Amino acid sequence: MGVPAFFRWLCMRYPKVVIDAYNPGSDNARLPDKNTLDLAGIDPELENPEIDNLYLDMNGIIHPCTTGLNGKKPTSEAEMFNNIFEYVDMLMAIIKPK
């Protein structure tokens, strides 16, 4: 259970807190929209901005990794955990928090 409406409040108060990340290793790698991304000194076509801290909502990771929403449904608890670990590792590789 999370904090109700916290994400919406955070996005309204700090509109630049959420940006699309560029994943060069993905088949469907998306570049951030250059019209909405305004980070001085960062070229979104070449790199993601530097991130000091990364906070993850694990509910948003655990649910799709354990129910098969983002691929085939896992057949064991070990496979569920591996899906979660792989997803978090992928996020770390893309975002590279300092």
N, C-alpha and C positions, 0 to 999 in steps of 0.2 A: 504494500500500500504506500502510495506516495503522498506528497502534499498536493491537495486539490488545487487546480488552476495555477500551480507554481510556474510551470513552463510558459504558460500564456502570459503571466505577469512579468516574468523575466524577459521574454521577447518584446513585450510592449515597453518596458522600462529601458532595456538595452537592446535596441534593434539590430546591432551588429554582432550580437553574441552568437548567432547561428549563421554559419556560412556553408556552402557546398564545398567539399574537399575534392581535389583532383587526385584520382587514383590511376597512375600511369600503367599499373599492372592489370587493370581490369579490361575486359572486352568492351564494356559499355562505359568506359571512362568519360565522365562529364567534366567539362570545364565550367568553372563558376561563371555566372552571368556578369560580364564586365560592366554592365550598366548599374548593377546593384552593389557590386563589391568595390569598396573605396578604402583600400588599405595602402597608405603611403609606402612606396618603395617595393611593393610586391607585384610581380607580374603573374597573374593567375594562370597564364598559359604555360609557365615554366616551373612554378613551385607553389606549394601551399604556404600560408603565412606561418611564422613561428608561433607555437603554442606553448605557454609556460605550464598551464595546469589543464588537465582534462578530467572532467567529472562525468561518470557514466551512470545512466539510469539502467541498472541491471535488469529491471522488469522488462524493459524494451529489448533486451538482449536474450534473456533466458526464455521468454515465451516463444519467440519464433524459432529458437534453436532446439527447443524440446518438443514442439508440436508439429514441426515440419512445414511451417509457413514459408520458409525460404529455401526449400529443397525437399528431399524425401524425408519421411518421418523416421526418426531414430528408432532402432529396435531394442536398445538396451540403455540402461542408465549411464554406462561408460561412454556410449556413443553420444548421449546428450551432453555430458561434460566435455567431451572432445569437440563437439560443435561449438559450445560456448567458448572454450579456450581458443579455438581457431578464429572465431569471430573477433574476440578481444585482441588476439595477436595481429589480425589484419588491421584493426583500427589503429593499433600502436605503430604498425609499419607505415600507414598512410599519414598519420597525424604527427608522429615523432615528438611527443611532448617533452619539454626540457625538464 
